Amino acid sequence: MAAKYYVAVRPRINENHAVHKEGCPFLADEEERIFLGVFASNHDAVKESRRHFFSSEGCLFCSKEQKPHNVKTMTNELVEKELIPAELEGSSLFYEGLIYCVN
């Protein structure tokens, strides 16, 4: 289904300009965005946005196409290959805190 896409004039912290679908809660105000057009996919909208800003990426919230969908699968494969131990030794609070630091 086609949707209207916009690119933010202001870059994010990582210096990339975010491409948003209409209705995204992170869409910039009208004076701080450029209308890209109506596209069937986020990928096409990002390609168009690179005509305005070379460093453009899809919004992580409204562009599900660019979200990593196999993170859980990759983690399970690492556990199976014993690169990550299935049972952690020591205090679980320590490891929970460590995971929060990494993320």
WOPE-V895681 format. One record per residue. N is the residue number from 0. PSI is psi in whole degrees, 0 to 359 (none if undefined). D_FIRST is the distance of its C-alpha to the first C-alpha in Angstrom with 2 decimals. Layout:
N;PSI;D_FIRST
N;PSI;D_FIRST
This chain:
0;131;0.00
1;147;3.79
2;161;6.58
3;137;10.33
4;149;12.46
5;155;16.22
6;137;19.11
7;136;22.20
8;323;25.40
9;130;27.51
10;157;27.37
11;184;27.40
12;325;30.55
13;11;29.66
14;14;29.52
15;146;25.81
16;129;23.53
17;136;20.53
18;123;17.00
19;148;15.15
20;147;11.83
21;134;12.64
22;351;14.26
23;134;15.74
24;345;19.40
25;7;20.65
26;131;19.29
27;161;22.45
28;161;24.03
29;321;23.25
30;354;26.34
31;22;25.61
32;162;22.22
33;130;20.93
34;125;17.77
35;326;16.14
36;190;13.54
37;125;9.88
38;154;8.33
39;338;5.69
40;158;8.01
41;325;10.95
42;315;13.33
43;322;12.82
44;321;13.26
45;319;16.36
46;318;17.74
47;321;17.62
48;334;19.20
49;351;22.02
50;335;23.16
51;313;24.16
52;119;25.17
53;320;26.00
54;85;25.67
55;145;22.06
56;155;20.10
57;147;16.94
58;134;17.73
59;340;18.84
60;312;17.68
61;355;14.05
62;86;13.22
63;340;13.79
64;331;13.41
65;359;16.76
66;142;18.63
67;118;21.43
68;353;20.66
69;26;24.04
70;316;26.51
71;320;28.02
72;316;28.44
73;318;30.19
74;317;32.48
75;321;33.43
76;322;34.31
77;323;36.51
78;316;38.30
79;325;38.91
80;3;40.36
81;24;42.54
82;334;41.39
83;124;40.60
84;137;43.15
85;322;41.85
86;120;44.46
87;140;45.06
88;147;48.70
89;190;49.94
90;130;48.68
91;332;45.08
92;323;44.98
93;313;45.81
94;324;42.93
95;317;40.47
96;321;41.63
97;319;41.33
98;319;37.72
99;325;36.89
100;321;38.69
101;319;36.75
102;none;33.33
